[in-house]
Amino acid sequence: MKNQRYHFWKVFWVVLGLYIFFGIIGIIALSIVPDEGQRTAELFTWKAALKTFLSLLFSCFFFYFTINYFYQFLGEKKKFIPYLQVGLIAILLCFAYQFGAHLIFPTQEEEKYATIPILLFGFTIKSLFYIGISLLVAYLTNLRDDQKQRKILEEQKMQLEVEKSQAHLNFLKAQINPHFLHNTLNFLYAKSLPFSPELSEGILTLSDIMRYALSEGNTKDGKAPLKDEIEHVRNVIKINQLRFSNNLHVSFEVNGVVNGAMIIPFVLITLVENAFKHGDLKSPVNPIDIRLNVQGEALEFYCRNKKKTGPKEISTGVGLDNIRKRLELAYGSQVSLEVKDESDFYTTELIIKKL
């Protein structure tokens, strides 16, 4: 049974508690009513005990299956037909049990006064009562679970807003120096242009990188154009090539239509920067392999690098954890990020089913 909400033993103990409670109430009621001593004595016979035990078992299984099925239907927002099907099966089983119990353990009142129409009417009322209890419990449980889920989502949304506000505050605190540096880079670019094309190109590329990183206007609803993200990755690769006299071996391949697609910013570049930080950049046999493929609303990003030998830079893993959190908040179950940390190679694969 999918989406099982109540385990059997939980149902068993609740039903047992109700049987004991109402049994005690019934015994007390009969003991204080005149001329009911004989009926009280009949409650303690082996037939009465066996009938009660079988009734307890039937009630446990009945409520276990019907409540869980009705809860599943409510969660899946099923139409009327599934409820009717389960309800009819449950009523037939209830009828069969009550009829069998009447034949095997008839009471004196039933033998003396009950007719077929009266018995059928009683069986119907009891069956509908059982079904009504199951529906009520399933509905109240589903309502309570939905409220809990909404509360969790509201808390997550509030936490995200707090983190966003804190990040914005930190951005505002650090904005003066980056803007000053950005303007200075533009000045240096203009001054270096007549003397060194390579230097001026590096300054211009760094200026573009900083402009994108500092610009809040490049995002809409928390997402940025995918083409801008790709250009940002290209600029980072370019500035690193300039740093190492174009001796780095990097392959960056983009396939599919990227215009119009949106993505949460700075995810792809973080994965690329991680490869630059820990990868062997000067191996022509094993270049950094970066591939991005867009098919409709789906995106696949692949980055693989050979690990560099010698002393390793200490990695806290905070960047990757932050990426996972941001991706889960933005795309939920539509995203997967797999990391393969092998002895010689490090691979990240990002799949977003719906951008």
Disulfide bonds with the S-S distance in Angstrom:
none
